[in-house]
Amino acid sequence: MLAKATRIVQTLLPAGKEYIALMRLHHPVAKEQIISTFKKFTGEISQLPPVRSAVKRQFRPRNIYYMNILETRDMFILFRVGCEAGTYIRKLIHDMGKDMGKGANMVQLVRTKAGPFTDEGWHSLQDLKDAYEIYKEKNDESHLRKIIEPCENAVSHLPKIWVFDTAIGNLCHGAQLAPQGISKLTDNFDRGDNVAVLSLKNELVCLGRAIMSAKDIMNNKKGIAIITEKVFMERDVYPRQRQ
């Protein structure tokens, strides 16, 4: 993240993650037992964080959205796992090995997805340097634009509200959002959820916290719908409406 977009990182931390993991079994295990254990640990599990962790060490529920075995060779299992944020994959592998009765440990782990970002969009620092050199030499920013994405891409996983132009100026000055200023919205958020507020041109205006659910907003014209928390748009892009 660069400049003001660094403040979006907090919205990515609780987003779902995906990993490619390599498990090593301590002893041979029948294929049927492996498949059974993978199925058993898919869905909601109870996980105790490892001794060295950044959270309080107590059992807590975590969702494993999917686990797909990609390859097995000797006592190594390569698999893909999609999970809720805060899931410890090393501990997951340890617990699965324990369930098989043979023990297992993690050999390698690569994160392939965090919220809306996947490994398909990876670029190296060398790629960035090359793109910058092309920009300097040829005044061609197309290569940079393929690497440095607009901050709107970082909120694609959040529920969204689109507001009228007349509401944007006030939002940029920290005003709260009332239902009258809303043009349209997604229907997948409840009270307390984080919401991305966009202009009708799909420009990110701010991030906010829902005081009303999507259903309540559609049925109400009074009150406060969204509490403005982080403003990203500059104040002078849209004129402020005097009340």
C-alpha positions as CSV (number, residue, x, y, z in Angstrom):
1,M,0.0,0.0,0.0
2,L,1.2,3.5,-0.8
3,A,0.3,6.9,0.6
4,K,-3.3,7.2,1.9
5,A,-4.0,3.6,0.8
6,T,-2.0,2.3,3.7
7,R,-5.1,2.8,5.8
8,I,-6.9,0.2,3.9
9,V,-4.7,-2.6,5.3
10,Q,-6.9,-2.9,8.3
11,T,-9.8,-4.0,6.1
12,L,-7.6,-6.8,4.6
13,L,-6.5,-8.3,8.0
14,P,-9.9,-9.9,8.8
15,A,-10.5,-11.0,5.1
16,G,-10.3,-14.6,4.2
17,K,-6.9,-16.1,3.2
18,E,-5.8,-18.9,0.9
19,Y,-2.5,-20.9,1.2
20,I,-0.6,-23.7,-0.6
21,A,0.9,-25.9,2.1
22,L,3.2,-28.8,2.2
23,M,2.6,-31.4,5.0
24,R,5.0,-34.1,6.0
25,L,3.6,-37.2,7.7
26,H,5.8,-38.8,10.3
27,H,4.6,-42.3,9.4
28,P,2.8,-43.7,6.4
29,V,-1.0,-43.2,6.4
30,A,-3.6,-44.9,4.2
31,K,-5.1,-42.7,1.5
32,E,-8.6,-43.3,2.9
33,Q,-7.6,-42.0,6.3
34,I,-6.0,-38.9,4.8
35,I,-9.1,-38.1,2.8
36,S,-11.3,-38.7,5.9
37,T,-9.2,-36.3,8.0
38,F,-9.2,-33.6,5.4
39,K,-13.0,-33.8,5.3
40,K,-13.2,-33.8,9.1
41,F,-11.2,-30.5,9.3
42,T,-13.2,-28.7,6.6
43,G,-15.9,-26.4,8.0
44,E,-15.9,-24.9,11.5
45,I,-13.1,-26.2,13.7
46,S,-11.9,-25.4,17.2
47,Q,-8.2,-24.3,17.2
48,L,-5.8,-23.6,20.1
49,P,-3.2,-21.1,18.9
50,P,0.4,-22.2,19.2
51,V,2.5,-21.2,22.3
52,R,4.2,-18.5,20.3
53,S,1.4,-16.5,18.9
54,A,0.1,-12.9,19.0
55,V,-3.3,-13.8,20.6
56,K,-4.5,-15.2,23.9
57,R,-3.9,-18.9,24.0
58,Q,-7.4,-20.3,24.2
59,F,-9.6,-22.5,22.0
60,R,-11.5,-20.4,19.4
61,P,-13.7,-21.3,16.4
62,R,-12.2,-20.9,12.9
63,N,-13.8,-21.7,9.5
64,I,-11.9,-23.8,7.0
65,Y,-13.8,-23.0,3.8
66,Y,-12.1,-25.6,1.6
67,M,-9.1,-28.0,1.5
68,N,-8.0,-29.6,-1.7
69,I,-5.3,-32.2,-2.0
70,L,-3.1,-31.3,-5.0
71,E,-0.5,-34.1,-4.8
72,T,0.7,-36.8,-2.5
73,R,4.2,-38.4,-2.7
74,D,5.7,-40.8,-0.2
75,M,4.8,-39.0,3.1
76,F,4.3,-35.5,1.7
77,I,0.9,-34.0,1.0
78,L,0.6,-30.8,-1.0
79,F,-2.8,-29.1,-0.5
80,R,-4.6,-25.8,-1.0
81,V,-6.6,-24.4,1.9
82,G,-9.0,-21.4,2.1
83,C,-9.7,-20.2,5.7
84,E,-10.9,-17.5,8.0
85,A,-8.3,-14.9,9.0
86,G,-6.5,-15.8,12.2
87,T,-6.2,-19.5,11.3
88,Y,-2.8,-21.0,12.1
89,I,-1.9,-23.4,9.3
90,R,1.1,-24.9,11.1
91,K,-1.2,-25.8,14.0
92,L,-3.9,-27.1,11.6
93,I,-1.4,-29.5,10.1
94,H,-0.2,-30.6,13.5
95,D,-3.8,-31.3,14.6
96,M,-4.6,-33.2,11.4
97,G,-1.5,-35.3,11.9
98,K,-2.6,-36.0,15.4
99,D,-6.1,-37.0,14.2
100,M,-4.5,-39.5,11.8
101,G,-2.6,-41.0,14.7
102,K,0.8,-40.6,13.0
103,G,1.8,-37.0,13.5
104,A,2.6,-34.4,10.9
105,N,4.4,-31.1,10.5
106,M,4.4,-28.2,8.0
107,V,7.4,-28.1,5.6
108,Q,6.4,-25.1,3.4
109,L,3.7,-22.5,3.2
110,V,2.8,-19.9,0.5
111,R,0.0,-17.4,0.9
112,T,-1.9,-17.3,-2.5
113,K,-4.8,-15.0,-1.5
114,A,-5.6,-12.3,1.0
115,G,-9.0,-10.7,0.5
116,P,-9.3,-9.7,-3.1
117,F,-5.6,-10.1,-4.0
118,T,-4.2,-13.4,-5.3
119,D,-0.9,-14.7,-6.5
120,E,-1.9,-14.1,-10.1
121,G,-1.3,-10.4,-9.5
122,W,2.1,-10.7,-7.9
123,H,4.9,-8.5,-9.2
124,S,8.5,-8.4,-8.1
125,L,10.5,-5.3,-7.1
126,Q,12.5,-5.8,-10.3
127,D,9.2,-5.6,-12.3
128,L,8.4,-2.3,-10.5
129,K,11.9,-0.9,-11.1
130,D,11.7,-1.8,-14.8
131,A,8.3,-0.2,-15.2
132,Y,9.6,3.0,-13.5
133,E,12.5,3.1,-15.9
134,I,10.2,2.8,-18.9
135,Y,8.1,5.6,-17.4
136,K,11.2,7.9,-17.0
137,E,12.6,7.1,-20.5
138,K,9.4,7.1,-22.6
139,N,6.9,8.9,-20.4
140,D,4.8,5.7,-20.6
141,E,3.0,4.9,-17.4
142,S,1.1,1.9,-18.7
143,H,3.5,-0.6,-17.2
144,L,3.3,1.1,-13.8
145,R,-0.5,1.1,-13.9
146,K,-0.4,-2.7,-14.3
147,I,1.6,-3.0,-11.1
148,I,0.3,-0.1,-8.9
149,E,-3.5,-0.6,-8.8
150,P,-6.1,1.9,-7.7
151,C,-7.0,1.8,-4.0
152,E,-10.6,0.9,-5.1
153,N,-9.3,-2.6,-5.9
154,A,-8.5,-3.1,-2.2
155,V,-12.1,-2.8,-1.1
156,S,-13.7,-5.0,-3.7
157,H,-14.4,-7.6,-1.0
158,L,-16.4,-5.2,1.1
159,P,-20.1,-4.3,1.0
160,K,-20.6,-1.1,-0.9
161,I,-22.8,2.0,-0.9
162,W,-22.9,4.5,-3.8
163,V,-23.8,8.0,-2.9
164,F,-25.0,11.0,-4.9
165,D,-22.5,13.7,-5.8
166,T,-24.2,16.1,-3.5
167,A,-23.3,14.0,-0.4
168,I,-19.6,13.5,-1.2
169,G,-18.3,16.9,-0.2
170,N,-19.8,16.7,3.3
171,L,-18.5,13.1,3.7
172,C,-15.0,14.3,2.9
173,H,-15.4,16.8,5.7
174,G,-16.3,14.0,8.2
175,A,-20.1,14.2,8.0
176,Q,-22.1,11.0,8.6
177,L,-24.1,9.5,5.8
178,A,-27.9,9.6,5.9
179,P,-30.2,7.4,3.8
180,Q,-31.2,10.4,1.6
181,G,-27.6,10.6,0.3
182,I,-27.5,7.0,-0.9
183,S,-28.2,6.1,-4.6
184,K,-27.7,2.4,-4.4
185,L,-26.1,-0.3,-2.2
186,T,-25.3,-4.0,-2.0
187,D,-27.7,-6.0,0.2
188,N,-25.1,-8.1,2.1
189,F,-24.3,-6.1,5.2
190,D,-25.6,-5.8,8.7
191,R,-25.3,-3.3,11.5
192,G,-21.6,-2.9,12.6
193,D,-20.1,-4.1,9.3
194,N,-17.4,-2.2,7.5
195,V,-18.7,-0.6,4.3
196,A,-16.9,1.1,1.4
197,V,-18.6,4.3,0.2
198,L,-18.2,5.1,-3.5
199,S,-19.1,7.9,-5.9
200,L,-21.3,7.1,-8.9
201,K,-18.1,7.0,-10.9
202,N,-16.8,4.2,-8.6
203,E,-14.3,6.4,-6.8
204,L,-13.6,5.5,-3.2
205,V,-14.9,8.3,-1.0
206,C,-14.5,6.8,2.5
207,L,-14.8,3.7,4.7
208,G,-17.5,3.6,7.3
209,R,-19.3,1.5,9.8
210,A,-23.0,0.6,9.2
211,I,-25.4,1.9,11.8
212,M,-28.3,0.4,9.8
213,S,-28.4,-2.9,7.9
214,A,-28.8,-2.8,4.2
215,K,-32.5,-3.8,4.6
216,D,-33.1,-1.0,7.1
217,I,-31.5,1.6,4.8
218,M,-33.8,0.6,2.0
219,N,-36.8,1.0,4.2
220,N,-35.8,4.2,6.0
221,K,-35.3,7.8,4.9
222,K,-34.3,9.2,8.3
223,G,-31.5,8.9,10.8
224,I,-27.8,8.0,10.2
225,A,-27.0,5.0,8.0
226,I,-23.2,5.0,8.0
227,I,-20.6,6.5,10.4
228,T,-17.7,7.9,8.4
229,E,-14.4,6.5,9.7
230,K,-11.6,6.9,7.1
231,V,-11.8,9.5,4.3
232,F,-9.8,8.8,1.1
233,M,-11.0,11.4,-1.3
234,E,-9.6,14.9,-1.3
235,R,-12.0,17.5,0.1
236,D,-12.1,19.8,-3.0
237,V,-13.0,17.1,-5.6
238,Y,-16.7,17.6,-5.0
239,P,-18.2,20.8,-3.6
240,R,-19.5,20.8,0.0
241,Q,-23.2,21.3,0.4
242,R,-24.2,23.9,3.0
243,Q,-26.9,22.9,5.3
